[in-house]
Amino acid sequence: MLKGFFTKEQKTSAHTEAELGWSPGAEIPADPLRWGKFFADSAKEQLPKTQLRRNIRRATMTIRNKRALRVAEMPDWENLRESASAIKQRVQANLPALLEQFEANVTARGGVVHWARDGEEACQIVHELLVQQGVDEAVKVKSMVTQEINLNEYLLERGISLWETDLAELIVQLGEDMPSHIVVPALHRNRAEVRAIFQAKMPSVPDNLTTEPRTLTMAARAHLRKKFLTSKVAISGANMAVAESGTLYVYESEGNGRMCLTLPQTLITIMGIEKLIPTYQDLEVFAQLLGRSATGERMNPYTSGWTGVTPGDGPQEFHLILLDNGRTKVLADKVGHEALSCIRCGACLNICPVYEQVGGHAYNSVYPGPIGICLTPQLKEATDHKDPDSTLPFACSLCNACADACPVHIDLPGIIVDRRRAYQDANRGGIPNLWDISMKAASVVMSSGKNMELAGKAASKGRLFGGKSRRIGHIPLPIASIWTATHDVPAPPAQSFRQWWADEGHSQGKDVR
């Protein structure tokens, strides 16, 4: 058995919540961007989990409230958002040249740059580097891009243990789970579940472990400190990278990133190619936006930057893997490319009413919530109706709250609508379904003013079904039954707009037909 990890006989997924002390999480998939289930099916599985919903609601509400306080302090918040959007648009317009500039500066300062077309190639490069170092374990800074490519599992299958050092990521790892949030991966766990996970899976855990946050944190600290001091290699992601100097940055809240980026002899960084910014001056904008949007803090607790290799200080060998994994295809999309502006703050998840009800696992991707339903289908080129990822853009009420919350002014609702269009365009033809028939019928009505007038008069008769409440419940008709199974429909008004308009004109002695 590998150090600190589990044999197949020890896997917890087959056990019940009562046996474990915590609810089994999402099984680790072969493809982190496509877990194999449709959102509608997963949402039905998550909705009955009342404890999960309480955990998520409490956490997202806390973060939202803190963020609102910090944003209210900033008189130039909207200007910062506009600036960040403009910077990211400039990056996307000049990405090839900026990447070349960045590579040259990293290389000039002693780093080694590798290019990876996809996740498999990136994992192979990391494995080769670790084999060259002769190690069977390494520590890792919290990184979404390594989750995206299943790096932990790839290395574990080849005899190398990769230890998560972020507290929330450690909870997810020990619980054999998948993250449910971009910034707070263990958002779906409460203190009692964390205690049970630590007691069952963490080596040398204290016998008197309680659910008190400090006690849990100190147990994790003692466990991780040994890993920090003995690991020769660390693996990180990057929040941002400055093209003009070759400098990379990690923003984190616990200090584990600082330990990983300074103590090991070798540092391997995997970075999505979209994380570039052109200059140091641009960094100032994002530094003000990220902490406030992600955790509601005025200043990020630990901001670590490194430029190549510095003799006698920090890692003496630095490898940078620049990962594409579908990003250039997203860049080519006239609408969807804007999703590459995301700085992974999670603000859109915290404000999303759909996410709050079902949690991150319902999305069947490491990128949940509004940004996930924009980005995942593009990375996977998912439009076929048989592909679970293709239906993700429909996991949205289009309330536009995510667009208001995004610190980089990404038009998330616009991308979602465009992905819905791509889905419909890709599945036209063949035997028409109920939606096709309904839309065809609607087009006959909506393409004619006379038909619209007749439809309005006919609809007003439905007012009788609203009763005193003036609301219509379940309608057992095709298409209508799908919507009204979970929504009440306002009863039609006694007078249509056209009728009101005609009456209003008549009362003033005018013909307004």
Secondary structure as UniProt FT lines:
FT   TURN            3..4
FT   HELIX           8..10
FT   TURN            13..14
FT   HELIX           17..20
FT   TURN            32..33
FT   HELIX           39..46
FT   TURN            47..48
FT   HELIX           50..72
FT   TURN            75..76
FT   HELIX           77..93
FT   HELIX           95..108
FT   TURN            109..110
FT   STRAND          112..116
FT   HELIX           119..133
FT   STRAND          137..140
FT   HELIX           144..148
FT   TURN            149..150
FT   HELIX           151..156
FT   TURN            157..159
FT   STRAND          161..164
FT   HELIX           167..174
FT   TURN            175..176
FT   TURN            185..188
FT   HELIX           191..201
FT   TURN            203..204
FT   TURN            207..208
FT   HELIX           213..230
FT   STRAND          233..236
FT   STRAND          240..242
FT   TURN            243..246
FT   STRAND          247..252
FT   HELIX           256..262
FT   STRAND          266..272
FT   HELIX           273..275
FT   STRAND          276..277
FT   HELIX           280..294
FT   STRAND          302..307
FT   TURN            311..312
FT   STRAND          317..323
FT   TURN            325..326
FT   HELIX           327..331
FT   TURN            334..335
FT   HELIX           336..341
FT   HELIX           347..351
FT   HELIX           353..358
FT   HELIX           360..363
FT   HELIX           369..379
FT   TURN            380..381
FT   TURN            385..386
FT   HELIX           388..394
FT   HELIX           401..405
FT   TURN            407..408
FT   HELIX           412..426
FT   HELIX           434..446
FT   HELIX           449..459
FT   HELIX           460..466
FT   TURN            467..470
FT   STRAND          471..472
FT   TURN            478..479
FT   HELIX           480..484
FT   TURN            485..486
FT   STRAND          489..490
FT   HELIX           497..507
FT   TURN            508..509
//
